[in-house]
Amino acid sequence: MSKYNHSVIEKNGRKFGKKKSFQAKTDVTKPNIMFEMFPYPSGKLTWATSEIIQWEML
């Protein structure tokens, strides 16, 4: 019983950790996704996207 309970707790913990990490990735890597979609080598684009993200976080 102890082994079974431990495995269940591990699985639940992994699922919870994956959900948390997925949320963090979606929030943090918005500029990276935008850069992949629009790979323009310009500092203005990066500055604009970072500013937009800062406004979204406020």
Steps between C-alpha positions, in 0.01 A plus 500: 500500500779745587669446163172548314414819690850636441473440124161672488635801688800511262273493195275774640805709589641460149168601343477803728861595426443465124191722517691762698802490268271519193331812637837657578631418151195650328534818710880539478570392140247727325781705336682183389183373326456840334865501387457151350191615310658829389880451484594858411850607618396842633549641850176700470290182472659344810460826695133532395415139590674524838314825574166340402571205732589740784164677452319162498666401828400824678 
